[in-house]
Amino acid sequence: MTLFSRTDRSFLGQWWWTVDRPMLTAFLVLVILGILMVTTASPPVAEHLGLGYYHFLKRHIIMLVPSLIMLFGISFLKPREIWRLGSVLFVGCIFALILVLFTGMEIKGAQRWLHIGGFSLQPSEFMKPAFAIVAAWLMAKQKDNPSFRGNAAAAGLYFITITLLLLQPDLGMTVVITSILAAQIFLAGFPFRFLILFGFAGVGGLISAYFSLSHVKSRIDRFLDPESGDSFQVDKSIEAFQNGGILGTGPGQGTVKLSLPDAHADFIFSVAGEELGLFFILIIIAIFGFIMLRGLRRLSDANDMFSVLAAGGLLTMFGLQALVHMGSSMHLLPAKGMTLPFVSYGGSSVLSMGLSMGVVLALTRRTRKSGISRGGLSL
């Protein structure tokens, strides 16, 4: 039995039969898993900081409410409405990124947060979906009208954005924004030499960051040679996976989280590894993989370049963020404070992800049978 018949032409009925319900279900599974993991991982961190036992869990649930409202609400929007939303958000994020340089809170040596009503807001989290939407529209506009300098405008906004991010400094967000643009360049069918040049520029930027940003140099050095500095967090993370084995110690029974800083956020995948075991974390990885493959498959049926570029960029962001979080936890990548989408604690991250995946659901809704990719998207 279904909620709506296929002949239902109501607002909700049309949404139900066009939205990607399996992908939506996967997002909700991650949300539920996130609540469970924050419940077990956050109390030791809260007690260590002298806060209430369920302090972080309560704040996590509070942030999930508007996040899910955005996820569902934005999924009803049309591409033109998505573009308008992204434009307003982008302008707001530019002003917020400038403001944070003068009045932002400094945490762990970086000035990235604005204090608003008892909560810390990280503007760079919202810049990711905003940039993906605006850049996609500009590049798609030039595809439709070659005289429109959309590609140049997107490049200009990219350099403005990463300049503001590097002033904080925030190399991680800079890499994510760069990856979004690289994915969009690929999907837009640019000549392959542009991707090669973009890749060389990215490598050059990372080398420059290594020599100019001390915290980046420290993290890379510790990744290549753990004996060169403090590797306590990574060592504890690996210990958690070792303790978990195949079946895990059981929900709430992990011990490594008691001494693992940021167990509820940057290392929540490690807590899952200890308490749920290898078998279950493979299921978690499979859920993320399903969302990526499902989203890319739906893009092959998209009817306009804007939807392909915007949703493709946001899926790249989603997958990259999950990959970096998991890779850092397992010491396969240099340690980087990046949350696991919908699973880790993190107010701004949870809100941004709800907005971003709402856009993906909106732009991958099936309204026509023909697809731009099947029409011969030039790659």
Secondary structure, 3 states (H helix, E strand, C coil): CCCCCCCCCCHHHHHHHHCCHHHHHHHHHHHHHHHHHHHHHHHHHHHHCCCCCCHHHHHHHHHHHHHHHHHHHHCCCCHHHHHHHHHHHHHHHHHHHHHHHHHCEEECCEEEEEEECCEEECHHHHHHHHHHHHHHHHHHHHHHCCCCCHHHHHHHHHHHHHHHHHCCCCHHHHHHHHHHHHHHHHHCCCCHHHHHHHHHHHHHHHHHHHHHCHHHHHHHHHHHCHHHCCCHHHHHHHHHHHHHCCCCCCCCCCCHHHHCCCCCCCCHHHHHHHHHHHHHHHHHHHHHHHHHHHHHHHHCCCCCHHHHHHHHHHHHHHHHHHHHHHHHHCCCCCCCCCCCCCCCCCHHHHHHHHHHHHHHHHHCCCCCCCCCCCCCCCC
